[in-house]
Structure formats: C-alpha cells, structure tokens
Amino acid sequence: MNESVAYSLIHAARLIEERLEGALAEVGLSGAKFAALSALVGSEPTSLCDLAGRLSCVRSNVTQLVDRLEADGLVRRVDDPKDRRGVRAEITALGRERQAAGTERVSEIHRELERQLGAIDTEKLSRALSGIG
C-alpha cells in the first residue's frame, strides 16, 4: 500500500472519530457510554461480565463505565436473580432517551459520510477496509 494512502486512512479515521465524539457530546454521551447504552437497549438487565464481553473490554473498565452511567442516571444496578452475589446493569428511561438521541446523531454523520463518498463504490471500499489486518 502506498504510504500516503495509509496516512490518509489514519487521518480520515481520526476525523470521523472526532465528529462522532462531538456529535455524541451534544447529547451528553461519549463513545464508550453510547456503546454501553446501545448494548443494553432492548435487552434484559445484563451482568457486567456479559456487558464487558459485548463491548470487548475488561470487566474493571465496564465497572467504571457503569459507575459513570449510573451517576448520570442512565443505568441502574439491579440484583442478579440467579446469583445473589451478582449485579446486573439495566438501562433507565433517561438512558433510552440519550441512546436514541445518540443514534440519531450517529446516523446523521453516517448519512453525511455516504454523501461525501457518493462517487466511490462504498461496498468495495468496505470490503477492502475490512480485509486490512
């Protein structure tokens, strides 16, 4: 791969990440909080271990993330009915609202990117990018 192409990809990824983080910040979320809320929407209360697996991170990070979400009123901890030592994370009504607002912001950015890349075969680009690694 041409070196300039690699640097262009890195630069584009950073810009997209900044746009996504900025859009989520407008609704009071970070990328990590949005990911956690998205994992919890539509599911039963989830163990922190399972949530860590869904988010591909270690449990100590999820514990801290759930602490922050709980402090913001977006998630609450509930007892695990199958294990009295366990705790599960459950999204609150406010968490659902923020996640929905975040989804709308993220979708706007995706639509904007699609418009910007309109002349490019995005399916071919997606296949090429997913093959990196």
C-alpha positions in Angstrom: 0.0 0.0 0.0 1.2 3.5 -0.8 2.4 5.3 2.3 0.2 8.3 1.6 -2.9 6.1 1.3 -2.2 4.7 4.8 -1.7 8.1 6.3 -4.9 9.3 4.6 -6.8 6.4 6.1 -5.4 7.2 9.6 -6.3 10.9 9.2 -9.8 10.1 7.9 -10.4 7.7 10.8 -9.4 10.3 13.3 -11.6 13.0 11.8 -14.6 10.6 11.7 -13.9 9.6 15.3 -13.8 13.3 16.3 -17.0 14.0 14.5 -18.7 11.1 16.2 -17.5 12.0 19.6 -18.5 15.7 19.1 -22.0 14.6 17.9 -22.4 12.3 20.9 -21.2 15.1 23.3 -24.1 17.2 22.1 -26.4 14.8 23.8 -24.3 14.2 26.8 -22.6 11.0 25.8 -19.1 9.7 25.0 -18.4 6.9 22.5 -18.0 4.5 25.4 -21.2 5.5 27.1 -23.1 5.3 23.8 -21.7 1.8 23.1 -22.7 0.6 26.6 -26.2 2.1 26.3 -26.6 0.6 22.8 -25.6 -2.8 24.2 -28.3 -2.5 27.0 -31.2 -1.2 24.8 -33.7 -3.9 24.1 -32.2 -6.5 26.5 -32.9 -7.7 29.9 -30.6 -6.5 32.7 -27.1 -7.6 31.8 -24.3 -8.9 34.0 -21.3 -6.7 34.0 -19.2 -9.6 32.7 -21.6 -10.1 29.8 -21.6 -6.4 29.1 -17.7 -6.4 29.1 -17.9 -9.2 26.5 -20.3 -7.3 24.3 -18.1 -4.2 24.5 -14.8 -6.2 24.1 -13.2 -4.8 27.2 -12.2 -5.9 30.6 -14.6 -6.1 33.5 -12.8 -3.4 35.5 -13.3 -0.9 32.7 -17.0 -1.8 32.5 -17.4 -1.4 36.2 -16.0 2.1 36.0 -18.2 2.9 32.9 -21.3 1.6 34.7 -20.4 3.8 37.7 -20.3 6.9 35.4 -23.5 5.9 33.6 -25.2 5.3 37.0 -24.0 8.7 38.3 -25.6 10.3 35.2 -28.9 8.4 35.8 -28.6 6.5 32.6 -28.2 3.0 34.1 -29.1 1.4 37.4 -27.6 -1.7 39.0 -30.1 -4.4 39.9 -29.6 -7.6 41.8 -29.0 -10.8 39.8 -31.9 -13.1 40.5 -29.8 -16.1 39.7 -26.8 -15.2 41.8 -27.2 -13.2 45.0 -23.6 -12.0 44.8 -24.1 -10.7 41.2 -25.2 -7.4 39.9 -26.7 -6.5 36.5 -26.9 -3.2 34.6 -30.3 -2.0 33.5 -30.8 1.0 31.2 -33.1 3.7 32.6 -35.7 5.7 30.7 -33.3 8.6 30.5 -30.6 6.2 29.2 -33.0 5.1 26.5 -33.7 8.7 25.5 -30.0 9.6 25.4 -29.2 6.4 23.4 -31.9 7.2 20.9 -30.6 10.8 20.6 -27.1 9.5 20.1 -28.3 7.0 17.5 -29.9 9.9 15.6 -26.6 12.0 15.7 -24.5 9.0 14.7 -26.9 8.3 11.8 -26.6 11.9 10.6 -22.8 11.5 10.5 -23.2 8.2 8.6 -25.5 9.9 6.1 -23.1 12.8 5.6 -20.2 10.4 5.1 -22.2 8.5 2.5 -22.9 11.7 0.6 -19.2 12.6 0.7 -18.2 9.2 -0.5 -21.1 9.0 -3.0 -18.9 8.7 -6.1 -17.0 5.8 -4.5 -18.2 2.2 -4.6 -18.8 2.0 -0.8 -19.3 -1.7 -0.8 -15.9 -2.3 -2.5 -14.3 0.2 -0.1 -15.9 -1.5 2.9 -14.6 -4.9 1.7 -11.2 -3.5 1.2 -11.0 -1.9 4.6 -12.4 -4.9 6.4 -9.7 -7.0 4.8 -7.0 -4.9 6.5 -5.4 -6.6 9.5 
